[in-house]
Amino acid sequence: MALGPRLDLRQSQSLVMTPQLQQAIKLLALSNLEIEGFIADELEKNPLLEKAAGDDDRPAIEPESGEGGDDGFDGSPDEPVTADRLLEFGDAGGESPLDVDYATETFHHDSASDSVSDDGARGMDGGLGLEGIGGGGGFGEEGPDLDALAGASLSLHEHLMAQAGSSLSGRRHEIARHLIDRIDDAGYLHASLLDVSQRLGMALVEVEQVLDVVQGFDPTGVAARTLSECLALQAKEADRYDPAMARLIDNLDLLAKGALPQLKRLCGVDSEDMADMIRELRAYDPKPGLRFSNERTQPVTPDIFVSRTPKGSWAVELNSATLPRLLVNRSYYVELAHGPQDKASKAWLSDCLASANWLVKALDQRARTIIKVATELVKQQEPFFLHGVEHLKPLTLRAVADAIGMHESTVSRVTSNKYLFCERGLYELKYFFTSGVAASDGGDAVSAEAVKSHIRTLISAEGENILSDDKLVDLLREMGFDLARRTVAKYREAIGIGSSVHRRRSRAIGGR
């Protein structure tokens, strides 16, 4: 076979993402407030873009075209092109699976047959009616009053003093006040107990006892004097402070150096147990006081409103207050196009028109996509909206994506950084995607959030008989939840409830 240069032709296919497509994908992951900032920047850069003079009840972003032809626009500079008009002629390039009229769409979900029809009212079968609408409607012109969602935040000092006032009195309360005054913003105590005892003229042992009480306050780990003590307090609260964990916390310097073989010998554990202990240690908060701030907590602005309609269906609407309506100023474009201009000016004007048209359509498509995903979420989680968190069902991104004919990554982007407001409160869209817990009787799995709610209810009603994690396992099994003790402990910690030891100690302190 002869060796030499050769020219071959090959045919292949590849997916190329244009800059506009990449930008459209990024727009999906932005919240309404971030979109508002993005639009403000575009308004400054593009003279053909402008806000609508007055917003009507729905935040329909009004697409307008320039040259006509591809999208059904005839090119007349005096003819307004609205969202309704866009729905009449569709998008250029064919029918889009996301072309849903979010201003008028109504679903009726039959729980028995799992079918979807055009009837918007709830039937006798108890099905789910859903109305996807762009804005206005269920909450009135101004939307729900969100002032109640924002409360003044307490400083760490105020938070600790409130707890001291409810559990201590007299001399012990005075000692606690002096100790709390010497706790920094991170939650660490910077004071010598001997100095405090001498200053107050009280016994050192009494100051130590009060410190033990203060270290039991929320947040866990507060009033520690060293990082090791802070982590040890949190491990005790989580009922994880066994001899092996104690040795690991006492040798944090070796952990920082990565001396794992030496640590395994000191703790008497194998590699798997050591890795598990390190994971638990990393889950603790080394600066528990920083979660408190003297600044007022900024409320989260919802992106979506969900409300019941008089017919019993669900209205799903975008928050129009944070979505300015955009128009393409075609009159200004015609004026500039007919004026004297060179080749570079013509190219710049064409780019501005193309960019403005693309942005308006991209924002319209984004709104449709969000409404479609949110509508399916409400449909899937109707028991939650009707009865509360105990009825939240396990749900995955794939399940929603398959139901609405979208890719899983699209649903993930839509549900990122976005919040839903309903009569039960404000929730991040990701909240509705939870793992499942197997039922002990072989029935349908339940949401992990529902199990956490049951754990909270059981502990709140425990009274004088403090429930251990083992007892919680038994009670939950009687309720139909098959959970291991470690899982129950993990859920209990996730909702901010201390171990039975800590709750019993707090109960004893409060009863003094």
C-alpha positions in Angstrom: 0.0 0.0 0.0 1.5 3.3 -1.1 2.0 6.0 1.5 1.1 9.6 0.6 -1.2 12.5 1.2 -4.9 11.9 0.6 -8.0 14.1 0.6 -11.2 12.5 2.0 -14.7 13.9 2.3 -16.8 13.0 5.3 -20.4 14.0 6.2 -21.4 14.4 9.9 -24.0 16.0 12.0 -23.4 18.1 15.1 -25.5 20.3 17.4 -24.2 23.9 17.4 -25.6 26.3 20.0 -25.8 29.8 18.7 -25.2 32.7 21.2 -28.9 33.5 21.1 -29.8 29.9 22.0 -27.3 29.9 24.8 -28.8 33.2 26.1 -32.3 31.9 25.9 -31.3 28.9 28.0 -29.7 31.2 30.6 -32.9 33.3 30.7 -34.9 30.2 31.9 -32.8 29.9 35.1 -33.2 33.6 36.1 -35.7 34.7 38.6 -38.2 37.5 37.7 -36.1 40.1 39.6 -33.0 39.0 37.7 -34.9 39.2 34.4 -36.0 42.7 35.4 -32.4 43.7 35.7 -31.5 42.0 32.5 -34.3 43.9 30.7 -33.1 47.2 32.1 -29.6 46.6 30.7 -31.1 45.7 27.3 -33.3 48.8 27.3 -30.2 51.0 27.7 -28.3 49.2 24.9 -31.1 48.9 22.3 -32.9 52.1 21.2 -35.7 50.1 19.5 -36.8 48.5 22.8 -39.1 50.3 25.1 -41.5 49.5 28.0 -45.2 49.5 27.4 -46.8 52.7 28.5 -49.3 51.0 30.8 -49.4 47.4 32.1 -52.7 45.6 31.8 -53.7 42.7 34.0 -51.5 40.1 32.3 -47.7 40.4 31.8 -47.9 39.4 28.2 -44.6 40.4 26.7 -45.7 41.8 23.3 -43.6 40.5 20.5 -43.3 42.7 17.4 -41.5 42.0 14.2 -39.7 44.2 11.8 -39.4 43.2 8.2 -42.4 40.8 8.1 -42.7 37.5 6.2 -41.3 34.8 8.5 -43.5 35.4 11.5 -46.7 36.6 9.9 -46.2 40.3 10.3 -47.0 42.3 7.3 -44.5 45.0 7.9 -46.9 47.8 8.5 -45.4 50.2 11.1 -48.8 51.2 12.5 -50.1 47.7 13.2 -49.5 46.6 16.8 -48.5 43.0 17.3 -49.6 41.6 20.6 -49.1 38.2 22.4 -52.6 37.2 21.1 -51.4 38.0 17.5 -48.3 35.9 18.0 -50.4 32.9 19.0 -52.4 33.3 15.8 -49.4 33.0 13.4 -47.1 31.0 15.7 -43.3 31.0 15.6 -41.2 31.0 12.5 -39.8 27.6 11.6 -42.8 25.4 12.6 -45.0 24.6 15.5 -43.3 24.7 18.9 -44.2 22.2 21.7 -44.1 25.2 24.1 -46.7 27.2 22.3 -49.3 27.2 25.1 -51.6 30.2 25.5 -50.7 31.0 29.1 -53.3 33.7 29.1 -56.3 31.4 28.7 -55.1 27.8 29.0 -57.4 25.6 31.2 -56.7 22.0 32.2 -59.0 19.5 33.8 -57.3 16.5 35.4 -59.3 13.4 35.9 -57.8 11.7 38.9 -59.5 8.4 38.0 -58.3 8.1 34.4 -55.4 10.6 34.5 -56.7 12.2 31.4 -56.6 15.9 30.4 -59.7 17.6 28.9 -60.6 21.2 28.1 -63.1 21.5 30.9 -61.9 24.0 33.4 -64.3 23.2 36.3 -63.8 20.5 38.9 -66.0 17.5 38.1 -67.8 15.1 40.4 -64.9 12.8 40.2 -62.7 15.1 42.3 -60.4 15.9 39.4 -58.1 18.8 39.3 -58.8 22.0 37.2 -55.9 24.1 36.3 -55.8 27.5 34.7 -52.5 28.8 33.4 -52.7 32.5 33.1 -50.0 35.1 32.4 -50.8 37.7 35.1 -53.5 39.4 37.1 -56.5 37.4 38.3 -56.7 35.4 41.5 -54.9 37.9 43.8 -56.3 41.1 42.4 -54.5 44.0 40.7 -51.8 44.4 43.3 -51.2 40.8 44.1 -51.1 39.3 47.6 -49.9 41.4 50.5 -46.4 40.0 51.1 -45.6 42.3 54.1 -46.5 39.5 56.4 -43.7 37.4 54.9 -41.0 39.8 56.1 -40.4 40.0 59.8 -37.8 42.0 61.6 -34.8 39.7 62.3 -33.4 39.4 65.8 -29.7 39.9 66.5 -27.8 37.0 68.0 -27.7 38.9 71.3 -31.5 39.4 71.4 -32.2 35.8 70.4 -30.0 34.5 73.2 -31.4 36.9 75.8 -34.9 35.9 74.9 -34.0 32.3 75.6 -32.3 33.2 78.9 -35.3 35.1 80.0 -37.5 32.1 79.6 -35.2 29.6 81.3 -33.2 31.5 83.9 -34.0 34.0 86.7 -32.2 35.9 89.4 -28.5 35.5 89.8 -28.3 32.9 87.1 -30.0 35.3 84.6 -27.5 38.0 85.5 -24.6 35.6 84.8 -26.1 34.6 81.5 -26.4 38.2 80.5 -22.7 38.8 81.2 -21.8 35.8 79.2 -24.0 36.6 76.3 -22.6 40.2 76.2 -19.2 38.6 75.5 -20.3 36.4 72.6 -19.2 37.6 69.2 -21.1 37.7 65.9 -19.9 34.2 65.0 -21.3 32.8 68.3 -18.0 32.3 70.2 -17.5 33.3 73.8 -14.5 35.5 74.5 -14.4 35.7 78.2 -12.6 34.0 81.1 -15.1 32.2 83.4 -12.8 33.0 86.3 -12.9 36.7 85.4 -16.7 36.7 85.1 -17.0 35.0 88.5 -14.7 37.5 90.2 -16.4 40.5 88.5 -19.9 39.3 89.6 -18.7 38.0 93.0 -20.2 34.6 92.3 -18.8 31.1 92.6 -16.9 29.8 89.6 -18.9 26.5 89.6 -22.2 28.6 89.3 -20.8 30.4 86.3 -19.8 27.1 84.7 -23.4 25.8 85.3 -24.9 28.8 83.6 -22.5 28.5 80.7 -23.7 24.9 80.3 -27.3 26.2 80.0 -26.3 28.9 77.5 -24.5 26.4 75.4 -27.8 24.5 75.1 -29.5 27.5 73.5 -30.3 27.9 69.8 -28.3 28.0 67.6 -26.5 24.8 68.5 -22.8 25.4 69.2 -23.2 28.9 70.5 -21.1 30.2 73.4 -18.3 27.8 72.5 -14.8 29.0 73.3 -13.0 27.0 70.6 -13.9 25.4 67.3 -13.5 22.0 68.8 -16.0 22.8 71.6 -18.4 24.3 69.0 -18.4 21.1 66.9 -18.6 18.9 70.0 -21.8 20.7 71.1 -23.3 20.1 67.7 -22.3 16.5 67.8 -23.9 16.0 71.2 -27.1 17.7 70.1 -27.2 15.3 67.1 -26.5 12.3 69.4 -23.3 11.6 67.5 -20.8 12.3 70.2 -19.4 8.9 70.8 -15.7 8.2 71.8 -14.6 8.0 68.2 -16.2 11.3 67.2 -14.8 12.9 70.4 -11.2 11.9 69.4 -11.7 13.2 65.9 -12.9 16.5 67.2 -10.0 16.7 69.6 -7.6 16.2 66.7 -8.8 18.7 64.2 -5.2 19.6 63.4 -4.5 16.1 62.1 -7.7 16.3 60.0 -6.5 19.6 58.5 -3.2 18.0 57.6 -5.0 15.0 56.0 -3.4 12.5 58.4 -6.2 10.0 57.9 -4.2 6.8 58.8 -3.2 8.4 62.1 -6.8 9.5 62.8 -8.2 6.0 62.1 -5.8 4.5 64.6 -6.6 7.2 67.2 -10.4 6.8 66.7 -10.3 3.0 66.3 -12.4 3.0 63.1 -12.0 1.8 59.5 -11.9 3.9 56.4 -15.7 3.7 55.8 -16.5 4.9 59.3 -13.9 7.6 59.2 -15.4 8.9 55.9 -18.9 8.9 57.5 -17.6 10.8 60.6 -15.9 13.4 58.4 -19.1 13.9 56.4 -21.0 14.5 59.6 -18.4 16.9 60.9 -18.5 18.9 57.6 -22.3 19.2 58.0 -21.9 21.1 61.3 -21.7 24.9 61.4 -18.4 26.3 62.5 -19.8 29.8 63.0 -23.4 29.3 64.2 -23.9 32.9 65.1 -23.5 34.2 61.6 -27.0 33.1 60.6 -28.3 36.1 62.7 -28.0 39.6 61.5 -29.0 43.1 62.8 -30.1 43.9 59.3 -33.8 43.5 58.3 -34.4 40.3 56.4 -35.2 41.0 52.8 -38.4 39.3 51.7 -38.3 36.9 48.7 -40.4 38.1 45.8 -42.5 35.3 44.4 -42.3 34.6 40.6 -45.6 32.7 40.5 -49.0 33.0 42.2 -51.3 30.0 42.7 -54.9 30.5 43.8 -58.3 28.7 43.7 -60.9 29.9 41.3 -64.6 30.0 42.0 -65.0 26.9 39.9 -62.6 25.0 42.1 -59.7 24.9 39.6 -56.3 26.4 40.1 -55.1 29.7 38.6 -51.4 29.7 37.9 -50.0 33.2 37.0 -46.7 35.0 36.7 -45.9 38.0 39.0 -46.5 40.8 36.6 -45.1 43.4 39.0 -41.6 42.2 38.2 -42.1 41.6 34.5 -42.1 44.8 32.5 -43.9 44.4 29.1 -41.6 45.1 26.2 -42.4 46.6 22.8 -40.3 47.0 19.7 -40.6 50.7 18.5 -41.2 50.0 14.8 -42.1 53.6 14.1 -38.6 54.7 15.3 -37.1 51.9 13.2 -38.8 53.1 10.1 -37.7 56.7 10.8 -34.1 55.7 11.2 -34.2 53.3 8.2 -35.4 56.0 5.8 -32.8 58.5 7.0 -29.3 59.0 5.6 -27.0 56.4 6.9 -23.8 54.5 5.9 -23.3 50.8 5.6 -22.1 50.4 9.2 -25.2 52.3 10.5 -27.5 50.0 8.5 -25.8 46.9 9.9 -26.1 48.3 13.5 -29.8 49.2 13.0 -30.5 45.7 11.6 -28.7 44.1 14.6 -30.8 46.2 17.0 -34.0 45.1 15.3 -33.0 41.5 15.3 -31.9 41.6 18.9 -35.1 43.3 20.0 -37.3 40.9 18.2 -35.4 37.9 19.6 -35.5 39.2 23.1 -39.2 39.8 23.1 -39.9 36.4 21.7 -37.5 34.7 24.1 -39.1 36.3 27.1 -42.5 35.3 25.8 -41.3 31.7 25.4 -39.8 31.8 28.8 -43.1 32.9 30.3 -44.9 30.2 28.6 -42.4 27.6 29.7 -42.6 28.7 33.4 -46.3 28.6 33.4 -46.4 25.2 31.8 -44.0 23.7 34.4 -45.7 25.4 37.3 -49.1 24.2 36.1 -47.9 20.6 36.0 -46.4 21.0 39.4 -49.7 22.1 40.8 -51.4 19.3 39.0 -49.0 16.7 40.5 -49.1 18.1 44.0 -52.7 19.0 44.3 -53.1 17.2 47.7 -50.4 19.5 49.1 -52.3 22.7 48.0 -55.5 21.3 49.4 -54.5 19.6 52.6 -50.9 20.6 53.5 -47.4 19.2 53.7 -48.5 15.8 55.1 -49.9 15.1 51.6 -46.9 16.1 49.6 -46.0 13.4 47.1 -42.6 12.2 45.9 -41.8 13.9 42.6 -38.9 14.0 40.3 -37.8 16.4 37.5 -38.1 13.6 35.0 -41.7 12.9 35.9 -42.7 16.6 35.2 -40.5 16.7 32.1 -42.2 13.5 30.7 -45.7 14.8 31.5 -45.2 18.1 29.6 -42.9 16.9 26.8 -39.8 18.8 27.8 -36.3 17.8 28.6 -35.4 17.2 32.2 -32.7 19.9 32.1 -35.2 22.5 30.9 -37.5 21.7 33.9 -34.4 22.0 36.2 -33.6 25.5 34.9 -37.2 26.6 35.1 -37.4 25.6 38.8 -34.1 27.2 39.8 -34.2 30.4 41.8 -38.0 30.8 41.5 -40.6 30.9 44.2 -44.3 30.1 44.3 -46.9 31.9 46.5 -50.1 30.2 47.5 -52.5 30.4 50.4 -50.2 28.0 52.3 -47.2 30.3 52.1 -44.1 31.0 50.0 -42.2 28.0 48.6 -39.3 27.5 46.3 -40.2 25.4 43.2 -37.5 22.9 44.1 -39.4 22.3 47.4 -42.0 20.3 45.5 -39.4 17.8 44.2 -38.7 15.4 47.1 -37.5 11.9 47.5 -39.9 9.1 48.5 -40.1 7.0 51.7 -41.4 3.5 51.3 -44.7 2.6 53.0 -44.5 -0.3 55.5 -47.6 -1.8 54.0 -46.4 -1.8 50.5 -48.5 1.1 49.4 -47.6 4.2 47.6 -44.4 6.0 48.7 -44.7 9.3 50.6 -42.6 12.4 50.4 -39.7 12.9 52.8 -41.2 16.4 53.6 -44.4 14.7 54.7 -42.4 12.4 57.0 -40.6 15.4 58.5 -44.0 17.0 59.2 -45.2 13.9 61.0 -41.9 13.8 63.1 -42.4 17.5 64.0 -46.0 16.7 65.1 -45.1 13.7 67.2 -42.3 15.6 69.0 -44.5 18.7 69.6 -47.0 16.5 71.3 -44.6 14.4 73.4 -45.2 16.2 76.6 -43.2 14.8 79.6 -42.5 11.5 77.8 -39.6 12.5 75.6 -39.5 10.3 72.5 -36.2 8.7 71.5 -35.3 8.2 67.9 -36.1 4.4 68.4 -39.5 5.3 69.7 -40.1 7.6 66.8 -39.2 4.8 64.4 -41.9 2.6 66.0 -44.5 5.3 65.9 -43.8 6.1 62.3 -44.0 2.5 61.4 -47.4 2.3 63.0 -48.4 5.3 60.8 -47.2 3.3 57.7 -43.7 4.7 57.2 -40.8 2.3 57.0 -37.7 4.2 58.2 -34.4 3.3 59.8 -33.3 5.0 63.0 -30.5 6.9 61.3 -33.0 8.2 58.7 -35.3 9.4 61.4 -32.4 11.2 63.2 -31.4 12.8 59.9 -34.9 14.1 59.3 -35.2 15.3 62.9 -31.9 17.3 62.6 -33.0 18.7 59.2 -36.0 20.3 60.8 -34.0 21.8 63.6 -35.1 19.6 66.5 -32.5 18.4 69.0 -32.0 14.9 70.2 -34.0 13.3 73.1 -31.1 14.0 75.4 -31.1 17.7 74.6 -34.9 18.0 74.7 -35.0 16.3 78.1 -32.2 18.6 79.4 -34.0 21.7 78.1 -37.2 20.6 79.6 -35.5 20.2 83.0 -33.9 23.6 82.8 -37.1 25.2 81.9 -38.9 23.6 84.8 -36.4 24.9 87.4 
